Amino acid sequence: TPDLPTNSGMGADAIFKNSTGALFVLYSNDTDNYLSISDDSGTTWRNSTNTGLDCDYDSADSGTLIINSSNALHIMCVVDGIESTFYSTYSSNSGTTWSTAVTSTFGNTATATMGGAITSDDKLIVCVAFQDDGLLVLNTTNSGTSWTQTTVQTAPGVFDCDIDADSTGRLHLAYTTLGADTFYRTAA
């Protein structure tokens, strides 16, 4: 396993695999965010790379790593201590270097969790669940420089979400509400 610091925050989507089989673990140590990489199915791990982000992974899924078809890495996460603000960054060289972080604010103020996907045309899609303000789906076609926002649900009490795209590009969304009910939606 990678040498993760004690009490490092990790979300449910913490381990990822790209098309060459490399494994990636996204984690935080305090508020510094790192990426560890294994090219041999997890037997050994390369030293962690600091992504340059200052995000809060201490609360479940407050960040996500998404890998596109050309193996570029995309990270989106909640800014530490400012739950309505998000950072996004990407790396086209397996985490050796990272783009300058883009800061985005979506106006909600409750604790956020998120999940992400890449569509067949390499559009980055992220769902963001806000405990007090509902559920958003965000998408970008320019590696996170700008985002388009769609409100899926405005009622409070959405605690987790995940999103994926099938081979036709159709989006599928799953989320859990306050009463522990799980809902599934498919884009029209």
Secondary structure, DSSP 8 states (H G I E B T S, - for coil): -----TT-B--TT-EEE-TT--EEEEEEETTEEEEEEESSTTSS-EEEEEEEEEB--SSSSSEEEEE-TT--EEEEEEETTEEEEEEEEEESSTTSS----EEEE-S--S-EEEEEEE-TT--EEEEEEETTTEEEEEEESSTTSS-EEEEEE-SS-EEEEEEEE-TT--EEEEEEETTS-EEEEE--
